[in-house]
Amino acid sequence: MDDKAPPPILCCVPFLKPHEKHMEHFFEWYIYNHSRFPLRRYREFYRSLQQVQSRAVQLARLMGASHILFTEDDQWGYPVEGLEALLEADKEVIGFKTYFKKYPYLSMAMRRKDPEVPLDLITRTQHLVQIEGVGPGTDDPIQKVDLLSWAFTLVRMTVFDRMEEAGLEPFRQWGPVPTDSFFCQYCEDIGVEKFVDFRYTIGHGDIPPGQLHHYRRLHEAIHMDKKMMQRRLITLEDDYGLPYGQAEYEPGPAKIMRQLQETEGNGKKLPEKKFAI
């Protein structure tokens, strides 16, 4: 290898139950970017996610890679300039926003509800708040988070080196939480910060990012009941049904009722912490 050549970036692509949009979008993205960056693709067929990701770390070390770019086979809509944006951010761990495939299609970028409570994803008790975008008071699209997914996430190899030194293996097993939760927990344990760039949203499953609001309202109209009239606690699960936390969500009808009560001057407000399960 040329000594002056930049170190490669390994693209980890598990291929277990590929979505048709993933197959088209990933290859289009890869072909365009292969001429711009020293990319190496590792695609493994019909093996569990943690096995593929563990092998990706091994291969990245063997080839002297600087980063691993993680994705999954039900993600799609990769921005052609996405890798460039993540590299320019110069973070140890950074990815783009995506969302759950099931109603209410919450963002998978999350923070703990109480910053004073230590992050504890592995016991499945963590109370999280989904981050849909950049909040008031800042215009920086890159925000620190406690939990992110593998949708399109760039990780420096030094992170895995530090985990190995600490005796931590995020891809050792499947469960009791998904591998992104193990990884985020171990990043917390060794002091590695995680970031999400909210300029792009990666598609997940069948519903395009631009139609999430429509599908939420459609679901709420079809399944109208008393649960839709109050804030809810949503159990967070991976694609295999493994729970790893809860997040708050306010359905559209509940939001409308709250706004009406706040503006009609009747003095009544919905309880702040009354949830439907």
N, C-alpha and C positions, 0 to 999 in steps of 0.2 A: 504494500500500500504506500502511496506517496505520503511522505512525512508531512507535507504541507496541506494535505487534504483534511477537511474538517471531519470530526468523528461522526459516525452514522447516527441516525435517529431510527429506532426500531418501531414499526407500526404493528401493534398486537391486535389481531383480528380473529376472535373466536368464531367458529362457524358451526353452530349446533342446529339452530332452527332459523335460518336466515330469512329476513323479510325481503320481499321482492324489491322494495325501494332501496334497501341497503345495498343489494348486489349491484344495482345500477349506479347509485350515487357514489359509493366508495371507490369504485374503479375509475369513474370519471375524475374524482378528486385526486386519486393516486397518480394517474397518468399525467395530469396537469402539473402536479407538484414534484414528481420524480425528477424532472429536469431542473428544478429550482433548488432542491434540498437533497442531502445525501441520505435518502430514505431506503430502508430495508424492510420488506414486508414479511411478517410471520403470520401465516394463516393456518390454523389447526382445525381439522374436521372432527366433529362428533366426540369431543372430549369435554369434560366439565370445565366450567369457567375458571375455577381456581387452578386446575392443572395447566390450562393454556397460559394463564397469567404467570404462574410460577416458572414455566418453561421459558416464557418471554424474558424474564429477568435473567435466567441463566444464559440465554443466547446473547442478550445485550451485553452482559459482562464479557463473554467470549470475544465478541466483535469490537469491544471497546467503545460502545455507544455512549453518547452523552445523555440521551433521553429515551424514554419509551412513550409513545403516543398510544393511549388506550382507547378502544371503542368497543361496541358490541354489535351483534348482527341484526338487532332490531332497531338500530339507530340509523338515521339518514338525513339528507339535507346538509352535508358538510360544506361550509363556506370555502371557496377556493383559496381565499387569503387567510384562512383560519389558523394554519400552522404559523405563518408569519406573525400574526397578531399575538399568538401565545408566546412565541420566542421573544418578541420585542418586549413583552411584559416582564420578562426576566424574573420569574418566580419559580420556587422549587416545585410547587404543585399548583396547576391552574387549568381550568377547563371552561367549557361553555355551559350555558343553562340548558336543561331539558326538563321533562315532566313525566309524571306517572301515566301509564297507559289506561288506568281506570279512573272513573269519576271520583273526585272532582278535578282530576288532572293537575294536581298540585305540582309546583316547582320542586325539583329534587335538590335544589340548592337550599340549605337550611342552616339555621343557627339555633343554639339552645335558647329556650325561653328565658331562663334565668342565668345570666352570665356568671353568677357566683357559684352555681352548681357545677361540679366537674363533669366533663363530657364522659358519658358511660353508655355507649351504644350496645355493648355486648350483652348486658343484662336485660335488654329490651324495655327498659323503663324510661328512657330519655324523652323528655317533653320538648319538642322542637317547633320552630316557627319557620314556615316556608318563606323564601325570599323571591318575590316575583320579578324584582327589578331594582333599579337604583332609587333609594329613598330620598326624602326631602333633605336639603342641607348639603348636598354634594352633587357634583356632575361627573364624578369619576365612575366609569362603567365597570371598573375592576374592584370587586368588593370581597373582603375577607368573609369566609364562611366556616362553619363547623363540619358540614357534611356536603359532599358533592358526589356525582355519579361518574361512571366510566364513559359517558356519552361521547366526549371528544376531549380527553384530559391528558395533559402533558406533564410527565414526572421526570425530574432529574435523577440520574442513576445514583447520585450521592445520597438521596433519600433512602434508597434500599441498602446502601452501604451502612448508613447509620442504624437502620433497623436491624441489620444482621449483627452489628456490633453490640446492640442491646438485647440480642436473643429473641427478636420478634419476627414472626413469619406470617404476613398478612394473607398469604395464599396457601397456607398449610392444609386447610380443610374447608368444607362447605358447612356453614352453620356454626353457632346458632343465629348468626346474622350474615347478610351477604358480604362479599369480599370488599366492596367499597366501604362498608361500615368498619370492618376490621382495619382496613388501610387508614381511614380517617382517624379511628381511635388511636392507632399506633403513631400516626403523625402527631397527634396531640401529646402522646406520652413522651416523645423525643423532642418536642418543641418545634416541629415543622408547621408553618402556617399554610393554609389552603385558601385558594382564591377562585372566584368565578368571574369571567368576563361576560357581562350581560348585553353586549352588543349583538350577540348571535344566540339563537335558540335552535338546538338540534332536534329534529323530528324523532318521535318515539312511537312505534306501533303504527296504527292505521290513521290516526287523526293528525292532520297538519298543524303546525304551530299557530297559523293564522285563524284556525277554526275552533280553538279551545273554548272561547267564550260562547260561541254558538252551541257547542255540544253540552257545555255545562247547563245552559238555560233550557235546552231541550230535555235533558235528563230531569231537571227539577220540575218542569211542566208535566212530564209523564208520570213522575213519582211523587206528586204533590201529597204531602201528609204533614203531621205536626212536627216531624223532625226537620222539615224544610223551613220551619218558622222560627228556628233558633240556631245559635251557633253550635257547631258540632266538633267533637274530637274524632279525627280520622286516624285509624290504625294504619301505620305505614308498613307495607309488605313488599318483598321483592317478587320477581316473576314466578317464584316457586312457593309463594305463600308464607315465607318466613317473616314474622314481624320484627321490627327493630325500633319502634318508637311510636309516638303519637304527635299529631299536629292539629292546630285549630283551623277550622274553616267556617265561614259564614255564607250559607247559601243565598242566592239572589233574593228570594222572598223574605228571608229573615233580615237582610240588609235594608230592603224597602220598608218593612215594618219598623225597624229601628229608626230609620231616617224620618218616617212620618211622625213617630212619637216624639222625636227630638225637635221637630219643627212646628208641631201643632200647639205647643205650649200647654199641654195637659199635665205636665209635671211628672209623667211616668216614663221611665226608661227600662229597657230590658236589663235583667241582672247581668253584671259584668262577667261572671264566671258560672254561667248556667249552661251546661252542654248536654246535647243528646249524644248517646253512644251508638 
